Amino acid sequence: MSGPGIAQDSGFSSLQMQGVEQITIEVDLDGAVDRLSKGVQFPTISNQDRDDFDTKAFDDYHAFLVEAYPNVHKVLKREILGDPRPYSLLYTWEGTDPDLPPALFYAHQDVVPVPEESRDQWNQEPFSGAVADGYIWGRGVLDDKNQIHGMLEAAEMRIAEGWQPKRTIYFVFGQDEEVGGPEGAKYVADVLEERGIERFAFVLDESAPLIPGVFPGIPDNTALIGIAQKGYLSLELAMHGIGGHSSQPPEESNIGILAKAITKLEAAQFPYRIHEAVRHQYRYMGPELDEAKQPMYAAVAFGKDGEMTDLEKEFIAEMAGNQVTRAMLHTTIAVSMFNAGIKDNVLPPSATAVVNFRPMPGDTPEVIIEHVRKAIDDDRITIRDISASTPATNVANPDSDAYRALEKTIRQLWGKDLIVAPFFVIGGSDSKHFQARDFAPDVFTITGIQLESMKEFAGFHGVNERILVDEYGKTIGFFYQLMDNLNDL
Ligand SMILES: [Zn+2]
């Protein structure tokens, strides 16, 4: 197919899966809720200061999982990995057919801290794991412990029934996703690569939950499946000069010089382009949206890299008007830290800033550093890569049995009254350490839980993080059913 004209002639037809029967999976909800509630009570926090790391919280959480999920710990092999600190869990569930490429289910154990000043805004103590008003509350209950526990509950049920997967299934529960995963996910990916796994048939990790309005401008209930993730790079910009007394300031201060450089950098945005994952996204989403805009979405879906039609330009103009959708169009520049000075009458001898970039494919650290150098055009400023940078990932294929197995499972649990579409993840999670490598291009990311509204999504890293008890039952059913559906790949 080529060009929007042809797309329109072909009707820009819906790709939403039809004819899937919704099913109900019986789970021991009271027991499962109790186990998740207890899991939330372990403060497995990832602090920005990596020396501030509560090893006991992780050790105790691991011991609790052993006790709470006896079948899993009888049948699956468990390894505790990580470098230099081993707190990530790798479980191997041998399949009946060792020749089939394996599947991997990913989730992370760590949670973001609860800032002291936000504690009084919580309706329940953040690490109490309270079950109240139909919800399970607590830091990490949504991000991402409901996924760990959902997977383990499902495996526990399957094992009790005497079921064994055809393909080997790995569970990987990382320890430091919230700080980029350098000790956990990256190391586990290294280990699995060294073991000679050629290619995973399917990798699942967290991303957006099912929510009405999760994608800007689309009020419908939507299940977005991440198929590609942006990269990550943080640069420190520093101005080292001479300090002095504020009574006799030089014409330019270190702070002033650095501030000018930052202003120039923010004015030099990376150009917009349409990523392959965005084309896939609009191929699936477009036909479900406003009919008047379908020619534009078709132009995006069937457009070609290196060419830019008027309709694609229109799309870019529209998407650039919203900061969420704008981020999917280019490498973003976010000035996140600025440090200088200790006293009102002392000129600081240096000033530093940190700029975080989320790169598009091809924007390597070298390309970005060159861009920054040119933009600020000031040799006095030094530039240093301070991140464990990761490149933008491969793109998983939505026109694949793996994607279809996932969509089918979503519809089996949550029905037909929702849009299911692939999308380009503007953030990223631990599975980027897998998806950036050749052995795991087919990473699909979605958090398998239904939220009521975008208001609840604010609990993600915010206050009053909670999930509905009844929806947690469906999460368990989702993993239970997905394990079986993966047998058909
Ligand atoms: Zn998360």
Boltz pocket constraint, residues with backbone or C-beta under 6 A from the ligand:
constraints:
  - pocket:
      binder: B
      contacts: [[A, 108], [A, 143], [A, 144], [A, 177], [A, 206], [A, 429]]
      max_distance: 6.0
